[in-house]
Amino acid sequence: MKKKIIFLAAIVFFIFNAKDSFAQNKFYVSIHFPKEFANQKVEVSYEDGKTIRKVPFLLHQNTINISDSFYYNRAIILVHIDSNQLNYPVYNAFFVDKEPAFITFNDKKNTTRNVQPYILSNAVDLIKMEDEVDQFTEPEQKAFNAFQSNTMSNDSSFAINKKLVRNWNDKKLDFIKQHRNEYFSFWLFRREIAPNFFMDPDSLIAFYKTNFPDTFINSAEGNEVMEILYGRKLASSVNMQAPDFNVTDINGNKVDLKDCRGKYVLINFWASWCGPCVGELPAIKKISDHYSPKKLVIITNTIDSDSSAFLYALNKYGMTHWVNVYKDADLVKKFGGAVAIPQLFLIDPMGKVIYNRSYNLADNEKLSRLNKILKEQLQ
């Protein structure tokens, strides 16, 4: 796990897709740096539950004050110290809440290996808690890393890899259970456990409901955890009710699942860089040409980071006759996180998922099973 979690977690883009309707809180934090930080490369930012925001400041001022809204149970303050001249940790991260918080970095002469490099008031050291999890799960983490570095990819190795990941995450769940009342455990569950492809969603739902305080479960952040878990369950099964959703396509048109009652809805999660995704686009185009939009609504949601590559692919592969959505993180979350693409779901007129491309109904590039279902249902 190490320190990469905080600063690289933004690649999992659906993590920060909090709804505007979430109750907002305000945080205030004052960070004081000693004089030796002047002219060194230091970056300060914070996670508010929607995104990561960088904070511009001049280090010769020594103190930076930050105040803003946050949308989860805590905001996270991030301090990246990229300098070999300073005897401080490179990655620093702190939980803060509604109480005014103060983070004071010690003078270099007062900072040793056995002394914390900062003094905290109403702030919690997130990196220190990550280190505790690393120590608690060290055997499982080492077993996973050793296997990864010495194994070629094949079906057998995938099964072993899955088992090792589950062992590692089960140990994290043991840690979480022992610290269930701490926000860090709740945060760890949301960030690493709930979206995990290898963990059984039903077991996680049961764990979640029985181990965390109601103050966490009933919060806006807690509701999002349940959305993630329900999406994971949906992504690994069929005959479940699809979650309500609304999307806005690249032309600004809004599509709401409730408005599609009486029609079939096909949702495709893909990316322009994904070979198998591109390989089945001709099959989707044939479906689009064959069935009237009055009977079948097709929605494709890309997880491309490069918008120009996405737009180029739309024209190249003739994807202009259906609803195209660019990086709707909330839709991704509701349908399991798109941990493996291509991923297709067919929803019937009553809102039930009757086809799942990636799991229970594995299909070929021509989508023969999907076409069979559509033919049975629509003709």
Summary of the structure (lengths in Angstrom):
residues: 379
radius of gyration: 23.4
end to end distance: 51.6
largest distance: 78.9
contacts: 1147
relative contact order: 0.10
helix: 41%
strand: 23%
